[in-house]
Amino acid sequence: MLKIKLVYNLSKVGSVMILCSCNVLSDRDIRERLGDSPSRRSPGALFRQLGCEPKCGRCIRNILATIDQHRATAGECAGEGACDSCRADELAA
Ligand code: FES
């Protein structure tokens, strides 16, 4: 009989939001893939880097918003409201 023991360290789990339910990609997956680079990557490039591909496409808007939010926190934007990064929350809604 096979016994499996699962031990969760809840402090390491934190909160994640699934952005792509088809590929089970979280906002954390996207942010980790973006790393420290402020350059904009396309959702298609991110999917390829994560070893998957878009299926239904319903997540693209939220992934774009996450990319824009990441760019804003990476310091690319001056925060004057003139770019997509500044409107990321608005675009995600
Ligand atoms: S939710 Fe991302 S491709 Fe379907």
Backbone and ligand atoms as CSV (ligand in chain L), in Angstrom:
chain,resi,resn,atom,element,x,y,z
A,1,MET,N,N,0.843,-1.178,0.000
A,1,MET,CA,C,0.000,0.000,0.000
A,1,MET,C,C,0.891,1.246,0.000
A,2,LEU,N,N,0.575,2.148,-0.892
A,2,LEU,CA,C,1.340,3.383,-1.024
A,2,LEU,C,C,0.769,4.455,-0.110
A,3,LYS,N,N,1.629,4.987,0.724
A,3,LYS,CA,C,1.182,6.073,1.606
A,3,LYS,C,C,1.877,7.346,1.173
A,4,ILE,N,N,1.115,8.388,1.082
A,4,ILE,CA,C,1.655,9.693,0.709
A,4,ILE,C,C,1.385,10.660,1.846
A,5,LYS,N,N,2.438,11.305,2.267
A,5,LYS,CA,C,2.282,12.284,3.336
A,5,LYS,C,C,2.522,13.667,2.748
A,6,LEU,N,N,1.540,14.507,2.855
A,6,LEU,CA,C,1.661,15.879,2.371
A,6,LEU,C,C,1.837,16.816,3.546
A,7,VAL,N,N,2.852,17.624,3.459
A,7,VAL,CA,C,3.108,18.616,4.498
A,7,VAL,C,C,3.148,19.973,3.827
A,8,TYR,N,N,2.283,20.840,4.249
A,8,TYR,CA,C,2.241,22.176,3.678
A,8,TYR,C,C,2.875,23.168,4.628
A,9,ASN,N,N,3.690,23.994,4.099
A,9,ASN,CA,C,4.193,25.128,4.856
A,9,ASN,C,C,3.405,26.336,4.378
A,10,LEU,N,N,2.387,26.675,5.124
A,10,LEU,CA,C,1.467,27.729,4.684
A,10,LEU,C,C,2.143,29.086,4.559
A,11,SER,N,N,3.209,29.296,5.301
A,11,SER,CA,C,3.878,30.593,5.192
A,11,SER,C,C,4.532,30.764,3.824
A,12,LYS,N,N,4.859,29.633,3.154
A,12,LYS,CA,C,5.474,29.732,1.839
A,12,LYS,C,C,4.451,29.741,0.717
A,13,VAL,N,N,3.243,29.322,1.005
A,13,VAL,CA,C,2.219,29.273,-0.032
A,13,VAL,C,C,1.773,30.679,-0.401
A,14,GLY,N,N,1.514,31.500,0.593
A,14,GLY,CA,C,1.073,32.873,0.323
A,14,GLY,C,C,-0.216,32.886,-0.466
A,15,SER,N,N,-0.531,34.007,-1.017
A,15,SER,CA,C,-1.740,34.070,-1.826
A,15,SER,C,C,-1.342,34.241,-3.287
A,16,VAL,N,N,-1.921,33.452,-4.111
A,16,VAL,CA,C,-1.694,33.556,-5.540
A,16,VAL,C,C,-3.048,33.625,-6.225
A,17,MET,N,N,-3.054,34.217,-7.377
A,17,MET,CA,C,-4.281,34.321,-8.148
A,17,MET,C,C,-4.037,33.590,-9.470
A,18,ILE,N,N,-4.899,32.658,-9.767
A,18,ILE,CA,C,-4.785,31.954,-11.040
A,18,ILE,C,C,-5.263,32.886,-12.138
A,19,LEU,N,N,-4.377,33.201,-13.068
A,19,LEU,CA,C,-4.728,34.073,-14.190
A,19,LEU,C,C,-5.197,33.266,-15.389
A,20,CYS,N,N,-4.581,32.142,-15.608
A,20,CYS,CA,C,-4.941,31.298,-16.750
A,20,CYS,C,C,-5.392,29.945,-16.218
A,21,SER,N,N,-6.674,29.708,-16.288
A,21,SER,CA,C,-7.187,28.441,-15.763
A,21,SER,C,C,-6.904,27.289,-16.711
A,22,CYS,N,N,-6.767,27.542,-17.993
A,22,CYS,CA,C,-6.462,26.460,-18.945
A,22,CYS,C,C,-5.091,25.858,-18.667
A,23,ASN,N,N,-4.122,26.705,-18.347
A,23,ASN,CA,C,-2.754,26.242,-18.119
A,23,ASN,C,C,-2.353,26.304,-16.647
A,24,VAL,N,N,-3.289,26.692,-15.794
A,24,VAL,CA,C,-3.049,26.842,-14.360
A,24,VAL,C,C,-1.797,27.686,-14.114
A,25,LEU,N,N,-1.843,28.902,-14.630
A,25,LEU,CA,C,-0.757,29.863,-14.415
A,25,LEU,C,C,-1.227,30.922,-13.442
A,26,SER,N,N,-0.402,31.178,-12.458
A,26,SER,CA,C,-0.749,32.190,-11.453
A,26,SER,C,C,-0.049,33.508,-11.765
A,27,ASP,N,N,-0.483,34.540,-11.061
A,27,ASP,CA,C,0.193,35.823,-11.193
A,27,ASP,C,C,1.642,35.698,-10.761
A,28,ARG,N,N,1.907,34.841,-9.798
A,28,ARG,CA,C,3.279,34.621,-9.344
A,28,ARG,C,C,4.129,34.004,-10.455
A,29,ASP,N,N,3.558,33.041,-11.185
A,29,ASP,CA,C,4.290,32.429,-12.305
A,29,ASP,C,C,4.691,33.498,-13.322
A,30,ILE,N,N,3.728,34.372,-13.627
A,30,ILE,CA,C,3.988,35.413,-14.628
A,30,ILE,C,C,5.060,36.369,-14.117
A,31,ARG,N,N,4.905,36.823,-12.878
A,31,ARG,CA,C,5.871,37.794,-12.325
A,31,ARG,C,C,7.271,37.188,-12.215
A,32,GLU,N,N,7.340,35.921,-11.808
A,32,GLU,CA,C,8.655,35.286,-11.716
A,32,GLU,C,C,9.307,35.183,-13.091
A,33,ARG,N,N,8.514,34.904,-14.106
A,33,ARG,CA,C,9.067,34.782,-15.459
A,33,ARG,C,C,9.522,36.148,-15.975
A,34,LEU,N,N,8.791,37.184,-15.603
A,34,LEU,CA,C,9.173,38.525,-16.036
A,34,LEU,C,C,10.464,38.967,-15.355
A,35,GLY,N,N,10.695,38.497,-14.136
A,35,GLY,CA,C,11.925,38.821,-13.421
A,35,GLY,C,C,12.101,40.311,-13.210
A,36,ASP,N,N,13.343,40.748,-13.289
A,36,ASP,CA,C,13.664,42.153,-13.055
A,36,ASP,C,C,13.626,42.974,-14.326
A,37,SER,N,N,13.347,42.327,-15.429
A,37,SER,CA,C,13.377,43.044,-16.706
A,37,SER,C,C,12.147,43.932,-16.866
A,38,PRO,N,N,12.369,45.210,-17.103
A,38,PRO,CA,C,11.223,46.093,-17.322
A,38,PRO,C,C,10.701,46.029,-18.752
A,39,SER,N,N,11.404,45.304,-19.642
A,39,SER,CA,C,10.965,45.275,-21.030
A,39,SER,C,C,9.648,44.516,-21.148
A,40,ARG,N,N,8.848,44.951,-22.060
A,40,ARG,CA,C,7.535,44.340,-22.241
A,40,ARG,C,C,7.659,43.031,-23.014
A,41,ARG,N,N,7.039,42.012,-22.485
A,41,ARG,CA,C,6.978,40.741,-23.184
A,41,ARG,C,C,5.536,40.503,-23.559
A,42,SER,N,N,5.357,39.828,-24.662
A,42,SER,CA,C,3.998,39.536,-25.095
A,42,SER,C,C,3.477,38.330,-24.315
A,43,PRO,N,N,2.158,38.217,-24.169
A,43,PRO,CA,C,1.608,37.030,-23.522
A,43,PRO,C,C,2.043,35.755,-24.237
A,44,GLY,N,N,2.127,35.807,-25.577
A,44,GLY,CA,C,2.552,34.625,-26.323
A,44,GLY,C,C,3.969,34.206,-25.946
A,45,ALA,N,N,4.852,35.183,-25.800
A,45,ALA,CA,C,6.232,34.875,-25.408
A,45,ALA,C,C,6.267,34.279,-24.005
A,46,LEU,N,N,5.431,34.819,-23.115
A,46,LEU,CA,C,5.388,34.278,-21.749
A,46,LEU,C,C,4.889,32.841,-21.753
A,47,PHE,N,N,3.835,32.581,-22.522
A,47,PHE,CA,C,3.334,31.206,-22.611
A,47,PHE,C,C,4.427,30.262,-23.088
A,48,ARG,N,N,5.147,30.673,-24.131
A,48,ARG,CA,C,6.212,29.812,-24.661
A,48,ARG,C,C,7.293,29.578,-23.608
A,49,GLN,N,N,7.665,30.648,-22.895
A,49,GLN,CA,C,8.704,30.503,-21.878
A,49,GLN,C,C,8.250,29.603,-20.732
A,50,LEU,N,N,6.942,29.578,-20.499
A,50,LEU,CA,C,6.418,28.737,-19.422
A,50,LEU,C,C,6.059,27.340,-19.927
A,51,GLY,N,N,6.337,27.081,-21.193
A,51,GLY,CA,C,6.139,25.749,-21.739
A,51,GLY,C,C,4.700,25.390,-22.050
A,52,CYS,N,N,3.891,26.384,-22.346
A,52,CYS,CA,C,2.497,26.113,-22.684
A,52,CYS,C,C,2.050,27.083,-23.778
A,53,GLU,N,N,0.798,27.010,-24.123
A,53,GLU,CA,C,0.271,27.913,-25.151
A,53,GLU,C,C,-1.146,28.317,-24.776
A,54,PRO,N,N,-1.566,29.497,-25.247
A,54,PRO,CA,C,-2.928,29.920,-24.935
A,54,PRO,C,C,-3.944,28.978,-25.578
A,55,LYS,N,N,-5.022,28.756,-24.867
A,55,LYS,CA,C,-6.068,27.874,-25.399
A,55,LYS,C,C,-7.343,28.672,-25.657
A,56,CYS,N,N,-8.045,29.057,-24.611
A,56,CYS,CA,C,-9.303,29.784,-24.839
A,56,CYS,C,C,-9.062,31.287,-25.013
A,57,GLY,N,N,-7.976,31.808,-24.448
A,57,GLY,CA,C,-7.634,33.213,-24.596
A,57,GLY,C,C,-8.321,34.161,-23.638
A,58,ARG,N,N,-9.140,33.657,-22.738
A,58,ARG,CA,C,-9.852,34.545,-21.805
A,58,ARG,C,C,-8.925,35.226,-20.810
A,59,CYS,N,N,-7.729,34.710,-20.652
A,59,CYS,CA,C,-6.810,35.250,-19.654
A,59,CYS,C,C,-5.926,36.367,-20.203
A,60,ILE,N,N,-5.923,36.589,-21.476
A,60,ILE,CA,C,-4.948,37.495,-22.097
A,60,ILE,C,C,-5.021,38.895,-21.493
A,61,ARG,N,N,-6.210,39.377,-21.283
A,61,ARG,CA,C,-6.353,40.731,-20.729
A,61,ARG,C,C,-5.726,40.834,-19.340
A,62,ASN,N,N,-5.958,39.847,-18.505
A,62,ASN,CA,C,-5.390,39.883,-17.158
A,62,ASN,C,C,-3.878,39.683,-17.188
A,63,ILE,N,N,-3.404,38.885,-18.125
A,63,ILE,CA,C,-1.953,38.705,-18.234
A,63,ILE,C,C,-1.307,40.005,-18.701
A,64,LEU,N,N,-1.933,40.675,-19.661
A,64,LEU,CA,C,-1.412,41.976,-20.104
A,64,LEU,C,C,-1.389,42.966,-18.946
A,65,ALA,N,N,-2.440,42.975,-18.146
A,65,ALA,CA,C,-2.492,43.887,-16.996
A,65,ALA,C,C,-1.387,43.559,-15.998
A,66,THR,N,N,-1.131,42.266,-15.792
A,66,THR,CA,C,-0.069,41.859,-14.866
A,66,THR,C,C,1.295,42.286,-15.405
A,67,ILE,N,N,1.489,42.144,-16.713
A,67,ILE,CA,C,2.743,42.597,-17.333
A,67,ILE,C,C,2.903,44.100,-17.119
A,68,ASP,N,N,1.836,44.847,-17.351
A,68,ASP,CA,C,1.902,46.302,-17.192
A,68,ASP,C,C,2.158,46.687,-15.737
A,69,GLN,N,N,1.504,46.000,-14.808
A,69,GLN,CA,C,1.749,46.284,-13.392
A,69,GLN,C,C,3.192,45.979,-13.033
A,70,HIS,N,N,3.718,44.897,-13.577
A,70,HIS,CA,C,5.108,44.527,-13.294
A,70,HIS,C,C,6.056,45.592,-13.838
A,71,ARG,N,N,5.770,46.080,-15.027
A,71,ARG,CA,C,6.610,47.137,-15.613
A,71,ARG,C,C,6.590,48.379,-14.740
A,72,ALA,N,N,5.416,48.693,-14.235
A,72,ALA,CA,C,5.299,49.897,-13.409
A,72,ALA,C,C,6.134,49.760,-12.140
A,73,THR,N,N,6.103,48.581,-11.519
A,73,THR,CA,C,6.883,48.396,-10.296
A,73,THR,C,C,8.365,48.238,-10.592
A,74,ALA,N,N,8.709,47.897,-11.854
A,74,ALA,CA,C,10.128,47.788,-12.227
A,74,ALA,C,C,10.739,49.156,-12.513
A,75,GLY,N,N,9.937,50.200,-12.445
A,75,GLY,CA,C,10.464,51.543,-12.574
A,75,GLY,C,C,10.495,52.107,-13.970
A,76,GLU,N,N,9.849,51.421,-14.914
A,76,GLU,CA,C,9.879,51.921,-16.282
A,76,GLU,C,C,9.005,53.153,-16.465
A,77,CYS,N,N,7.953,53.230,-15.696
A,77,CYS,CA,C,6.975,54.304,-15.861
A,77,CYS,C,C,7.235,55.428,-14.853
A,78,ALA,N,N,7.000,56.640,-15.287
A,78,ALA,CA,C,7.157,57.786,-14.390
A,78,ALA,C,C,5.924,57.986,-13.523
A,79,GLY,N,N,4.878,57.223,-13.754
A,79,GLY,CA,C,3.681,57.311,-12.922
A,79,GLY,C,C,2.821,58.514,-13.192
A,80,GLU,N,N,2.865,59.011,-14.421
A,80,GLU,CA,C,2.106,60.213,-14.746
A,80,GLU,C,C,0.773,59.911,-15.410
A,81,GLY,N,N,0.421,58.656,-15.502
A,81,GLY,CA,C,-0.887,58.280,-16.028
A,81,GLY,C,C,-0.982,58.235,-17.533
A,82,ALA,N,N,0.116,58.331,-18.226
A,82,ALA,CA,C,0.070,58.401,-19.679
A,82,ALA,C,C,0.335,57.058,-20.368
A,83,CYS,N,N,0.640,56.027,-19.604
A,83,CYS,CA,C,0.969,54.760,-20.255
A,83,CYS,C,C,0.024,53.647,-19.784
A,84,ASP,N,N,0.104,52.486,-20.443
A,84,ASP,CA,C,-0.727,51.349,-20.059
A,84,ASP,C,C,-0.417,50.879,-18.641
A,85,SER,N,N,0.834,51.050,-18.210
A,85,SER,CA,C,1.195,50.637,-16.861
A,85,SER,C,C,0.371,51.380,-15.821
A,86,CYS,N,N,0.179,52.655,-16.049
A,86,CYS,CA,C,-0.590,53.462,-15.107
A,86,CYS,C,C,-2.066,53.071,-15.139
A,87,ARG,N,N,-2.507,52.549,-16.264
A,87,ARG,CA,C,-3.917,52.179,-16.383
A,87,ARG,C,C,-4.130,50.681,-16.176
A,88,ALA,N,N,-3.134,49.965,-15.627
A,88,ALA,CA,C,-3.206,48.516,-15.509
A,88,ALA,C,C,-4.423,48.063,-14.710
A,89,ASP,N,N,-4.705,48.713,-13.591
A,89,ASP,CA,C,-5.857,48.314,-12.778
A,89,ASP,C,C,-7.150,48.551,-13.541
A,90,GLU,N,N,-7.185,49.648,-14.259
A,90,GLU,CA,C,-8.366,49.967,-15.061
A,90,GLU,C,C,-8.555,48.936,-16.166
A,91,LEU,N,N,-7.448,48.528,-16.808
A,91,LEU,CA,C,-7.522,47.560,-17.897
A,91,LEU,C,C,-7.907,46.176,-17.391
A,92,ALA,N,N,-7.496,45.850,-16.161
A,92,ALA,CA,C,-7.789,44.529,-15.611
A,92,ALA,C,C,-9.246,44.397,-15.200
A,93,ALA,N,N,-9.900,45.515,-14.948
A,93,ALA,CA,C,-11.293,45.476,-14.462
A,93,ALA,C,C,-12.250,45.025,-15.539
L,1,FES,S1,S,-7.628,30.872,-19.463
L,1,FES,FE1,FE,-5.704,31.138,-20.386
L,1,FES,S2,S,-5.874,30.176,-22.291
L,1,FES,FE2,FE,-7.772,29.771,-21.316
